[in-house]
Each structure stands twice: as C-alpha cells, then as structure tokens.
Amino acid sequence: MMNNKNSVLSAINNHSIIKYYLFLYLRNTVYYIRIKQGNKNTSLSLKTVKRHIAVRLFTVIKHELSFIIKDKPTLDYEQLVSYFKATVSNEFNHQDNNQSNNCLLIQTALPNLKQSKENYFLSITTSCNNYIQEKGSNWKYATQLSSQANKALLIEIFDYLKLDDVTKITRKDMLEVREVIKRLPVNRKQIFKEQSLKEVLAQHYNKTLSTRTINGHLIFLSSVFNWAEKNDLIKKNLATDLLLKDSQKEADKRNAFCIKQIELILSSCKAYYARNGLAWQYFIPLLSAITGARLNEICQLQVKDVIKTDNNIIYLDINAYGIEGKSLKNQYSARTIPLVNHAFGFDCNEFMDYVSSRKHQDNLLFDVTWTDKGRYSDKVSKWFNRTLLKQTLNSANGLSFHSFRHSLATLLKNSGIPLSTAQQILGHSSNSLAYDTYGKAIHIETLHHSLEKALVKSLKRIDL
C-alpha cells in the first residue's frame, strides 16, 4: 500500500481478478480522493476543506464503488477510472448547493449496471440515490438537504454494520440500524466532527438524539425501502413499524417565554441595536414577539411584504413569492398578520421609517443572507440562541427563538381568542375540510382586534 504521510483514510478492495486501493488525503488544505491500481493512479478533488464532509464522501464513494466492482470484476484500469469518476461526480453533485437553481438534485447518473438475477445485489447508496432522484424533484430545498443528510447517515450505519446488500437484509438488521441511531449523540457534527461513526459510538456522552429526530431518520429509511419494494428491487420492506413512541406531550417539548423574559430579551435586543446599528437584532425578535411568526418567515420578508391599509393598519404578508430561496413550511403558513402599535414597545412610526430606509420594494427587509441550508435565518438563529439568550436570562433551558411563537399562542388562548382566529395568525391548519378548503381568510381588522386584545389590553394581567 502506498505510504503517504498526508493520507487520512484508505481502503482496499481484494478480488480474485481485480485489486485497487482508495485513499483520502489532504493537499494544500483541500481534500482529494485517489484510486490506485498497480503503478497507475487517479486523483479527484472533493472540493472541501472540511474533514467531516470529506470522510462522509469517502465512505459513500468507497461503499458504492465496491458494488460496482462486484458486478464488473473484469474491469481494466480505464473502465475502473470511468466508474470512479462517475461515482465521485454523482456524490459531489448531490452535495452541490446551487442557490441560483435552488435545487440539489443534479441529474448526474452512474453508468448503467445491468445485473443478472443470480448475481443481483443492491447497495443502500444506490437505493437512496435512486429514491431521491425519482421522488425529490418536487421537494422543497430544506427537504432535499435533510434527505441528503439522512442518506449519508444510513450509508455510515450500513457500512459500520457491514450490511452490504439491501436485498439480503433481515428484520434483525433493521432493528440493529435503529439501535445505532438511538445511540447517536446530539450535535454530533459540532462535537465529534473529526471522528468516524465507530469512534463516536465507542464514547460515553450524556445526551442522545430526541425521539422525534430518531423517527425522522427511520421514516426516511422506510420510505427508501418502500420505494425499492414497489420497484421490485426487494421482496419486502422490512423497515416498517420501527418508529419509537414519544411519551412527551407535544406542548411540553418547547417552552414559552413569560412576559418578564420577553421584556428582558427585547430590552437587550434594543441595546444591541443601539450599539451595533444592526436593525435585525432588534426588529426581528420584536416582530416575532408580536406576531408569532417563525424566524425564517420574518428573515425572508421583503420591503413590499410590509403593507399599510387604508385604515392605517400595518401588516406583514407572509408568502413564498419574490426573491429566490423564499419558502414556507406548508400551505397554511401563507397569511397576513397585523402589527399592533405599543405591543411590547413596538412603535409603528419607528418601524415604518426603517422600512422606508430599505428603499426598493424587492429588497430584503433585513440584512440577512440565504445559506446553503436553505434558510435566511441561520445568522440570526445562532446569535439569538447562542449569545443573546445566555447573556440575558439566568436559565435558557428549553427556550429558543421559537419560544416567541409559543408565547403568543398562550396569550391568544388566555385572552379567549377563537381557535380559528389564532390558527390563522399562527399559520396552522384547522384540520377541518370546511375551514381549510372552503373557508375565507379572516378580515385583517378582525385579526388586528384579536392581537390587540391579547397583546395590549390583556398583557398587564396575564403572566404566561
């Protein structure tokens, strides 16, 4: 095996006919992958300086290439390199965060592999790739990202458990996959980003993934296997009925801010604004406190989304139209939310002066940027949750920016606001065909009156 001091990972494939080596190595801070057979070798850049991304790609490419070799054991070097390049290109393009196209699903397919039924096998990589390729064209950007993350994790786990052939997997194997997922720590990418799955699982840590996160991975796994079954690639989907029962009530998973906490937070936000001149540090939290809007909904607002009626009611138009990358959680998220003057110190004139300063109607309302995670909110979220909350509150356990949303929901409920009105303000489905399909939007003045009742008239006597 080649002795390379810069080699990070290596793998060897032994076959009665063909032998090759695979290396992951670092060159000028960029990670490369090299395939070597005899005295011939070919290297390709993975175009990343991040080790955890390179290791993940190496695992995927190694896994997929091994199956190609099993199916084509008599490849010469040129053919081997062509498959190697196609595999790397396929994985790299799946990682390509192209904002202009707002799509991860680049149509780059591996060479067609025709297998006889006697020698048929199917890797988890191929299964995931084909499932995503077929189903993912209509997915939202965030769903595409999560599917790639799910795929990468499954490949790691299947490789760790040595589950090479999906067609030979048993129910016991599926239960073992679930057990591995249950053992994973939270914030693995931040805390253990330099370590392999095997190294991570060998350690002791206090907090593992939530039931909701575990079930998300298992739902993706079952979806892939269900697709494979329907396409006659496997006999039966053995990844069904794996979901864990979540004993915690939905309402208890996230906490709301109490009124005193909101006042402390907004006071701190205003101090940041005065010191740094960054309007988003004040107005984004304030708008969420008085509208209950989700963080990304506010961050992606454009100037034209702030509208004033003939009756001088100012409202936010939450929509997915305009600048590229704008998106909503679901169809019920599109809504209008009036702004109540004096609620938590909100000053309509001050806010409209700021809106006017943003000039062009198509401009973003705040100086935030779209990220490769498919959101405009990443910078704000990190600052608010990791910095502001810790500096402002004695204990921020169970609290986050999303707590503003829960706080407003509680205020609306305690103020006796009708459920249908609260649902429209918050962008929730009523789970009623009559309301969701045939019901008309509640008039903006009615919404304003309801919010005014909850945020101004009742605020003094309500403690969340």
C-alpha positions in Angstrom: 0.0 0.0 0.0 1.2 3.5 -0.8 2.9 5.2 2.1 1.5 8.8 2.0 2.0 11.0 5.1 -1.0 13.1 4.0 -3.3 10.1 3.7 -6.3 10.4 6.0 -8.2 7.3 5.2 -7.6 4.3 2.9 -9.5 1.3 1.7 -8.5 -1.8 -0.2 -10.7 -4.0 -2.4 -9.5 -7.6 -2.9 -11.0 -9.7 -5.6 -9.7 -12.8 -7.3 -9.3 -10.8 -10.5 -9.1 -7.1 -9.6 -7.4 -5.3 -6.7 -7.4 -1.5 -6.1 -6.7 1.0 -3.4 -8.7 4.0 -2.4 -7.2 7.0 -0.5 -8.5 10.1 1.1 -5.7 12.7 1.5 -5.1 16.3 2.1 -3.3 18.6 -0.4 -3.0 22.3 0.2 -5.8 22.3 2.7 -8.2 20.6 0.2 -9.3 17.0 0.4 -8.7 14.6 -2.5 -9.7 11.0 -3.2 -7.3 8.8 -5.1 -7.8 5.4 -6.7 -4.7 3.3 -7.3 -4.2 0.0 -9.3 -0.7 -1.3 -9.8 1.5 1.6 -10.8 -1.4 3.7 -12.1 -3.4 6.1 -10.0 -6.0 8.9 -10.5 -6.9 11.6 -8.0 -10.0 13.8 -7.9 -10.7 16.8 -5.7 -13.6 16.6 -3.3 -13.7 20.4 -3.3 -13.9 20.7 0.5 -11.6 21.7 3.3 -13.8 20.2 6.0 -12.7 16.8 7.2 -16.1 15.5 8.3 -17.5 16.2 4.8 -14.6 14.6 3.1 -14.8 11.5 5.4 -18.5 11.2 4.7 -18.0 11.4 1.0 -15.1 8.9 1.1 -17.4 6.4 2.9 -20.1 6.8 0.4 -17.8 6.6 -2.6 -16.0 3.5 -1.2 -19.3 1.8 -0.5 -20.7 2.4 -4.0 -17.5 1.6 -5.9 -17.2 -1.7 -4.1 -20.6 -2.8 -5.5 -19.6 -1.7 -9.0 -16.5 -3.9 -8.8 -18.6 -6.8 -7.6 -20.8 -6.5 -10.6 -17.9 -5.8 -13.0 -15.0 -7.9 -11.7 -13.0 -7.9 -15.0 -12.7 -4.1 -15.4 -9.5 -2.8 -16.8 -8.0 0.3 -15.3 -9.6 2.8 -17.8 -13.0 1.3 -17.1 -12.4 1.4 -13.4 -11.4 5.0 -13.5 -14.6 5.9 -15.5 -16.7 4.3 -12.8 -14.7 6.0 -10.2 -15.1 9.5 -11.8 -18.9 8.9 -12.3 -19.3 7.9 -8.6 -17.4 10.9 -7.3 -19.2 13.2 -9.7 -22.6 11.8 -8.6 -21.9 12.3 -4.9 -20.3 15.7 -5.4 -23.3 17.0 -7.5 -25.7 15.7 -4.8 -23.8 18.0 -2.4 -23.8 20.9 -4.8 -25.7 23.8 -3.1 -26.7 25.8 -6.2 -28.6 28.8 -5.0 -29.5 30.0 -8.4 -31.2 26.7 -9.2 -32.4 26.3 -5.6 -32.0 22.5 -6.2 -29.7 19.8 -5.0 -30.8 17.1 -7.4 -28.4 17.4 -10.3 -29.1 14.8 -13.0 -25.7 13.0 -13.0 -26.3 9.3 -13.1 -23.8 6.5 -12.6 -23.2 4.2 -15.6 -25.9 1.7 -16.1 -25.3 -1.5 -14.2 -27.2 -4.5 -15.6 -27.2 -7.4 -13.3 -28.5 -10.9 -13.7 -31.0 -12.1 -11.1 -28.4 -14.7 -10.0 -25.9 -12.1 -9.2 -28.2 -9.3 -8.2 -27.3 -7.0 -5.3 -28.3 -3.6 -4.2 -26.4 -1.1 -2.0 -28.0 1.4 0.4 -26.2 4.2 -1.6 -27.8 3.2 -4.9 -31.2 2.7 -3.1 -31.1 6.2 -1.6 -29.8 7.9 -4.7 -32.5 6.3 -7.0 -35.2 7.1 -4.4 -34.1 10.8 -4.1 -33.6 11.1 -7.9 -37.2 9.9 -8.6 -39.1 11.5 -5.7 -37.1 14.6 -4.9 -37.7 16.8 -7.9 -40.7 18.4 -6.2 -39.3 18.6 -2.7 -38.5 21.9 -1.0 -34.9 22.8 -0.7 -34.9 22.0 3.1 -36.3 18.5 2.4 -33.7 17.9 -0.2 -31.0 18.8 2.3 -32.4 16.6 5.0 -32.7 13.7 2.6 -29.0 14.0 1.8 -28.2 14.1 5.5 -30.4 11.0 6.1 -28.7 9.2 3.2 -25.2 10.0 4.4 -26.1 8.7 7.9 -27.6 5.5 6.6 -24.6 4.8 4.5 -22.4 5.2 7.5 -24.5 2.9 9.6 -24.8 0.2 6.9 -21.1 0.3 6.4 -20.5 0.1 10.2 -22.8 -2.9 10.5 -21.4 -4.4 7.3 -24.8 -4.5 5.6 -23.6 -4.6 2.0 -26.6 -5.9 0.1 -30.0 -4.5 0.7 -31.7 -7.5 -0.9 -30.3 -9.8 1.9 -31.2 -7.6 4.8 -33.3 -9.1 7.6 -35.7 -7.7 10.2 -32.9 -8.2 12.8 -30.6 -6.0 10.7 -33.3 -3.2 10.7 -33.6 -3.3 14.4 -29.8 -3.1 14.7 -29.8 0.0 12.4 -32.4 1.6 14.8 -30.3 0.8 17.8 -27.3 2.6 16.3 -29.4 5.6 15.5 -30.7 5.6 19.1 -27.2 5.7 20.4 -26.1 8.7 18.4 -25.3 11.9 20.3 -26.9 15.3 19.8 -24.8 17.9 17.9 -22.5 15.2 16.5 -21.3 17.3 13.7 -20.2 20.0 16.0 -18.8 17.9 18.9 -17.5 14.8 17.1 -16.9 16.2 13.6 -13.4 14.8 13.3 -14.4 11.3 14.3 -15.9 8.3 12.5 -19.1 6.6 13.5 -17.2 3.8 15.1 -15.1 6.2 17.2 -18.2 8.2 18.2 -20.2 5.1 19.3 -17.2 4.0 21.4 -17.5 7.0 23.6 -19.8 8.0 26.5 -22.0 11.1 26.3 -24.9 12.3 28.3 -27.4 13.3 25.6 -28.6 11.3 22.6 -30.9 12.2 19.8 -34.5 13.1 20.6 -37.3 10.6 19.7 -38.5 13.0 17.0 -35.1 13.1 15.3 -34.7 9.3 15.5 -38.1 8.8 14.0 -37.2 11.2 11.2 -34.3 9.0 10.2 -36.4 5.9 10.4 -39.2 7.4 8.3 -36.7 8.2 5.6 -35.3 4.6 5.8 -38.7 3.1 5.5 -39.6 5.4 2.5 -36.5 4.2 0.7 -37.3 0.6 1.3 -40.9 1.1 0.4 -39.8 2.6 -2.9 -37.5 -0.3 -3.5 -40.3 -2.8 -2.8 -42.7 -1.1 -5.2 -40.0 -1.1 -7.9 -39.4 -4.9 -7.4 -35.8 -4.3 -6.1 -36.5 -6.1 -2.8 -39.2 -8.6 -1.9 -40.5 -6.8 1.2 -40.0 -3.6 3.1 -38.6 -4.7 6.4 -38.1 -1.2 7.7 -41.8 -0.7 8.7 -43.1 -0.3 12.3 -39.7 0.9 13.6 -40.9 4.3 15.0 -40.4 4.9 18.7 -43.3 6.1 20.8 -42.8 9.6 22.0 -44.1 9.8 25.6 -43.6 13.5 25.9 -46.6 15.7 25.0 -46.1 18.0 22.0 -46.9 21.0 24.1 -44.2 20.1 26.6 -41.4 19.9 24.1 -40.8 23.6 23.8 -41.2 26.2 26.4 -42.8 29.7 26.1 -41.2 32.9 27.4 -43.0 34.6 30.2 -43.8 38.3 29.8 -40.9 39.3 32.0 -38.5 37.3 29.9 -39.8 38.8 26.7 -39.4 42.3 28.1 -35.8 41.5 29.2 -34.9 40.0 25.9 -36.3 42.9 23.8 -34.6 45.4 26.1 -31.3 43.5 25.5 -32.0 43.4 21.7 -32.6 47.2 21.6 -29.3 47.7 23.4 -27.6 45.6 20.7 -29.3 47.7 18.0 -28.1 50.9 19.6 -24.6 49.7 20.0 -24.1 47.9 16.6 -26.6 49.6 14.3 -27.9 46.2 13.2 -31.7 46.6 12.8 -32.3 42.9 12.6 -31.0 42.4 16.1 -34.0 44.4 17.4 -36.8 44.2 14.9 -36.7 40.5 14.1 -37.2 39.4 17.7 -39.8 42.1 18.3 -41.8 41.2 15.2 -41.8 37.6 16.3 -43.0 38.5 19.8 -46.0 40.5 18.5 -46.9 38.2 15.5 -45.8 34.7 16.5 -44.2 34.4 13.0 -41.5 31.8 12.5 -37.9 33.1 12.4 -37.3 32.3 8.7 -40.7 33.8 7.8 -39.5 37.1 9.2 -35.9 36.9 7.9 -37.1 36.4 4.3 -39.5 39.3 4.3 -39.1 41.9 1.5 -39.9 45.6 1.8 -43.0 45.0 -0.3 -44.3 42.5 2.2 -44.9 45.3 4.8 -48.3 46.8 3.8 -50.4 49.6 5.1 -54.2 49.5 4.7 -56.5 52.5 4.0 -57.4 52.2 7.7 -53.7 52.7 8.7 -53.3 49.1 9.8 -49.8 47.8 9.1 -49.5 44.1 8.4 -46.9 41.5 7.2 -47.7 39.5 4.1 -46.1 36.1 4.8 -45.6 34.5 1.4 -43.2 32.4 -0.7 -43.1 34.8 -3.7 -40.4 37.2 -4.7 -36.7 36.6 -4.1 -35.1 33.3 -4.8 -34.9 30.9 -1.8 -38.2 32.1 -0.2 -40.2 29.2 1.2 -42.9 28.4 3.7 -43.3 25.4 6.0 -46.7 24.4 4.4 -49.6 25.9 2.5 -51.2 27.2 5.7 -48.2 29.3 6.5 -49.1 31.8 3.8 -51.0 34.5 5.7 -51.3 38.2 6.7 -50.5 39.3 10.3 -51.3 42.9 11.5 -48.8 44.7 13.7 -50.2 46.2 17.0 -48.8 49.5 18.0 -47.3 49.7 21.5 -47.3 45.9 21.9 -44.0 45.1 23.8 -42.9 48.7 23.0 -43.4 48.3 19.2 -43.5 51.7 17.6 -45.3 51.7 14.2 -43.7 55.0 13.1 -40.2 53.9 14.0 -40.7 50.7 12.2 -42.1 52.3 9.0 -39.2 54.8 9.0 -36.9 51.8 9.0 -38.9 50.1 6.2 -38.7 53.3 4.1 -34.9 53.3 4.6 -34.7 50.0 2.8 -35.9 51.8 -0.3 -36.5 49.4 -3.2 -39.6 47.2 -2.8 -37.8 44.0 -3.8 -35.0 44.5 -1.2 -34.9 42.2 1.8 -36.3 43.9 4.8 -33.2 43.0 6.9 -29.5 42.4 6.2 -29.5 38.7 6.3 -28.2 36.2 3.7 -29.5 32.9 2.3 -27.3 29.9 3.3 -26.7 26.5 1.8 -29.1 25.1 4.5 -31.9 26.7 2.6 -32.7 29.5 5.1 -32.3 33.2 5.6 -32.3 32.8 9.4 -29.1 31.0 10.2 -27.1 34.1 11.3 -30.0 35.4 13.4 -30.7 32.0 15.0 -27.1 31.5 16.1 -26.8 34.9 17.5 -30.1 34.8 19.4 -29.9 31.3 20.8 -26.2 31.0 21.5 -25.4 34.6 22.5 -28.3 36.7 23.5 -30.4 34.2 25.5 -27.4 33.1 27.5 -26.4 36.7 28.3 -29.9 37.9 29.1 -31.6 35.1 31.0 -30.3 33.2 34.1 -31.6 30.0 32.6 -32.4 29.4 29.0 -33.1 25.7 29.2 -35.9 24.7 26.9 -36.0 28.2 25.4 -35.1 29.4 21.9 -36.3 31.9 19.4 -39.2 29.7 18.6 -40.4 30.3 22.2 -41.8 33.7 21.0 -44.3 31.7 18.9 -45.4 29.6 21.9 -45.7 32.7 24.0 -48.1 34.4 21.6 -50.1 31.2 21.2 -50.5 31.2 25.0 -51.5 34.9 25.1 -54.2 34.3 22.4 -55.6 31.4 24.3 -55.7 33.1 27.6 -57.4 36.1 26.0 -60.2 34.0 24.8 -59.4 34.5 21.1 -61.3 32.0 18.9 -59.3 29.0 17.8 -59.8 29.7 14.1 -58.5 33.2 14.5 -55.4 32.0 16.4 -54.8 29.4 13.8 -54.8 32.0 11.0 -52.5 34.3 12.9 -50.0 31.4 13.6 -50.4 29.8 10.2 -51.8 26.5 11.4 -54.3 24.1 9.8 -57.6 23.8 11.5 -57.8 20.1 10.4 -61.2 20.9 9.1 -62.1 20.4 5.4 -64.7 23.1 5.6 -62.3 25.7 7.1 -59.2 24.8 5.2 -60.7 24.2 1.8 -63.7 26.4 1.6 -63.2 28.9 4.5 -62.3 32.5 3.6 -59.4 34.4 5.3 -60.4 36.3 8.4 -60.5 40.1 7.8 -57.4 42.0 8.7 -59.3 44.3 11.1 -60.6 41.3 13.0 -57.1 39.8 13.3 -55.8 43.2 14.5 -58.5 43.5 17.1 -57.7 40.0 18.4 -54.0 40.6 18.6 -54.6 44.0 20.3 -56.8 42.3 22.8 -54.1 39.7 23.6 -51.0 42.0 23.4 -52.2 45.3 24.9 -55.5 45.0 26.8 -54.7 41.7 28.5 -51.0 41.9 28.8 -50.9 43.6 32.1 -52.9 41.0 33.9 -51.5 37.9 32.2 -48.4 36.1 33.3 -47.5 33.2 31.0 
